[in-house]
Amino acid sequence: MLRRLLATFLVAVLTATGCAAPGTARELTIVSEKKEGRLVTMEVDSPAVGRRAEVQILLPTGWRPGTTWPVLYLLDGCCRHAGNAWVSDGRADEVTEAAAAIVVMPEAGYAGFYSDWLDGPQWETFHLTEVRELVERRYGATARRAIAGLSMGGFGALSYAARHPGMFRAAASFSGLLDVSRQDLDHLTARSGDDPDKLWGDDLAAHNPTALAENLKGIPVYVSCGDGRPGPLDGRNTPKDGGEAFIEQENRAFVKAARKAGVELTVNLYGAGTHRWPYWTRELERALPMLLDSLS
């Protein structure tokens, strides 16, 4: 009896102080929420990531409480300590202004690789469970989903779609890391100060879009990339971009594997063009009809 009373008292104290009792799973909580026109910016406390993170949402113009809408996820690239730049740098608010869908743009870490780390943040769980459930519960998002991303986010879009068949109705990658290698991991985690061995260990193939191409059969996939030469959207005296040239080779490897697997593929390896936002905004405009058609 005394033990039971003490246990009841302990749970009451922990609840009153905002702490979870041992064995109690924490839930994602909203720390702040600001709405400006269509754009909603939320700071959330994520158990999966182990810290606070930002989620931006563009609501369709017809959104009202109680309405339901399909969802387009837009994933950002690497090397950003916080936030998602699809609105600030990529003009996603303008490009999707007429879209009859909720556009979700979550934070993804400096070099998070859209994955649950073996030892570290659980970005995949944050995006596909915590954020998904939040947007469904709070804004009426449905199970009709499409996904797109740039650079590391292009990897994330195709990796998520391949690793979770049936979750997304279409996927698009713009200058994505589509045949991701140990060289990619070492390069980006060296910049972030992370240990690449804590990401996937030796299980790289389980996340690599090229190795998983067969899993993308049944949905339309859009792939685009430049070859690193200065192009029409670059300024004068822009040097050749070796990074984009390297990524183009990864895209060619993915395209070969996807075509062999029978994936419904739209490819735009457009030649001259560097690893910059003007190209990704243009490619979102080009891919958007396909992405939105999949949601109807």
N, C-alpha and C positions, 0 to 999 in steps of 0.2 A: 504493500500500500504506500509506504514511504517513498519507494523508488518511483512509483507511478506519479506521485505528487511532484517529486523533484523533476521528472521528465517533462511533465506538463508545464511546470514553472520555467524550465529552460527554453522550451519552444516559445512560450509567451514572451520571454525576454528577447530572444533572437528576432522574433517577428516585430516587436516594438522598436528595435534598434535598426531594422532594415536588413539584417543578416539572415541568410538561409540556414535552416537547421541542417546538421550533417545528413548527407544522402538526398537532400532536396535539390532538384535541378533548377538552376536559374533560368529565367526567361529574358529574351530581349526586351528592353524597355526604352521608351522614347524620352530623351533628356530635354530636347527642345524641338520646336517645329515652327517654321516661318513660311508663309505663303505670299508670293508676289506674282500676281497675275496667274498664269498657268503653272509656274514653278513653285514647288514645295521643297524646302530644304530641311531635312531632319538630322539631328545628331542622336544617335542611338547608342546604348550601352549593350555591347554584344558579348554574351558568354562564349561564343565560338571563337571570336577574335581575341578575346581577353582584354578588350579596351573599348573606348568609345570610337565610333566611326560615323562617317557621313553618308547619307543616302539622299540623292536628288530625284525628284519625280516631276515629270511634265504631265499635267492632267489634260485630257481632251477638252475642247471648248464646250462640249455639251455635258461635261461631267456635273452631276449633282449628287448629294448624299442619297444613297439607296440605289443608284444606277450601277450597272455592271459593264465591264469593258475588257477586251483582250489586252495583252501586254507585249510591249517590245522592250527588251533589255538592251542597253547600250553600254558596252564595257570599255574602259579606258586602258591605255597602255601603261608601261612601267614608269618607274622613277618619279613617282609623286607621293610625297609623304602623307597627304591627306586629300580627300575630295575626289571629284571626277570632273574632267574638263570638257565634256561634250557640249555643254552650254557656253561656258566662258571662252573656249577656243574653237569649238567645232560648230557653233551656230545651230545646235540641234533643235533649239526652240523655234527657229525660223523654218528649218527643213521639215519639221514634223507638225507645223502649225495646223494643217488640215487633217492630220491623222486621227482616225477614230480609234485610238488606242492609248492606254496609259504607257508612258515611256519611263522606264526605271533605270537610274544611273547610279550604281553603288560604288563606294570606295573599294579599292582592291589591294592596297599596300604598295610599298615601293617596288618590290619584286616578289609579289605574293604568288604568282603563277597560277592563280585561280585553282588552288588546290588545298586540301586538308594536309598540312605538313605532318610528317611523322613525329616531329618534335617542334612545335610552333603553332602559329595561328591556323585556324580552320576556316579558310576563306570559302571553300566550296560549300560548307555547311552554312556559313553566314549568308551567302548569296541565294542558294537553292532551297534553303529551309527557313532561316530566320527572316530574311528580307521578303521572300516569296509569301510567307504566311502573314507578314505585317501588311503588305500591299493588298492582299486578298481581304484581310479582315477590316482594314481601315478605309480602303478606297474602292472596293468592289472588283478587284482583279479576278479574272476567270482563269480557267486552265488552258485557254487558247493563247499560246506564247510563241514569240519569235525572238531571236537573239542575234546581235551583231557586235563587232568590236574591232579595234585597231591595234596593231602591233601585238603586245602581250595580250591585249583584249581580244584580238583576232584568234589567237591561240585559245583563249578562254571560251570564246563563243563556239568554236568547232569541237573543242575538247568536251565541254559541257554537253553539247548536243549528242556527241558520240558516246559519251559515258552514261548518258541518261536517255536512252531511246524512248520516244513517246512524250518527252517533256516539252520539246520545242517542235513547232511545225515548219520552221525554216531557220536557216543560219547564214550569216555573212561574215567574211573576214576581209579587212583592209590592211594590207602590209603586215599580215599576221605571221607569227612564228609557227609555221604549220608542219615542219619536220624538226621539231625541237630536239636539240642535241645537248650533250654535256657542255659543249662550248658555250651555248646560250646560257645555261645555268651558271656556269663559272663566271661568265662576264657580268651578268646582272647582279648576282649575289655578292660579287666582289665590290660592286658599287654600293650595295645596301649594307654590307658588313655582315651578311648572314652566312651560315654554313650550308653549302648546297647539299651535303649528305643528310641534312635534317629535313629535306624536302620530300623526295621520293625514295631515297636510298638507291637501290639498283633497279627499281621498277619504273623506268622512264617510259617504256612502251605502253604501259597502262594508261598514260595520259597523252601520248603523242598523236595528234590528229592523223598523220600519215599512216601510222600503224593501225589506227582505229577507223580508217576510211569506210570499211564495209558497214560499220554501224550507222553510217549516215544515209544508207539507202532508204528511200521512202519519203525523204523531205528534199525540197529544193535548197541548193547551197550556192552562194555567190562568193567568188574569190577574186580579189584584185590586188595588184602590186605594181610598183614601178621598177626600173632597173638601176636607179641611182644616178643616171645622167640628169643634169638640170633640164627641167621641162617647162611647159607653158605656164605653170603656176608658181615658178620660182623667180626670185629677183635676179637682177643683173649680177654677174660675177659670182653666182652660186657655184661652189665646187662640186665635184662628183661625190655622191654619198655612198661610201663603201658599205655602210650598214644596210641600206636598202638593196644594194646589189646582192649582198649575202642572203637577205631575206627572200629575194626573188628566186634564188636557187631552191630554197625550202619550199616555196610555193609551187615551183615546177615539179618537185618530187611529190608533193601532195596531189596535184592535178593528175599526174600519171597514175598514182595509186587509186584515186577516186574514180577516174574513168575506167580503170580495170575492174573496179568493184561494181560498176554500174550506177554510180551516184548521179542524180539529176543535177548537173553542174552548169553554172554560168561563169565563164572565166573572162577576166579583163586584165591581162598582163600588158599594161598600156605603154610599156617602153619608157621613154624619158619621164622622169619624175622622182622626187626625193621623199624622204621620210618626214613629211610635214603635214600639218593640219589642212591646208587648202585641198590637198588630194583626198584626204579622208572624208571631208565634208562633201566633196564632189561625188565620191563613191557611195556615201550614204544616200545622196539624192538619187543615184542610179539604181541602187539596190532596194530602195524603200518600196516601190510598187510591188516587187516580188514578196518582200517581207509582209506587207500589209495584206496582200491577196491571200496569203497563207492563213490569215487570221479570220477571214470572212466565213 
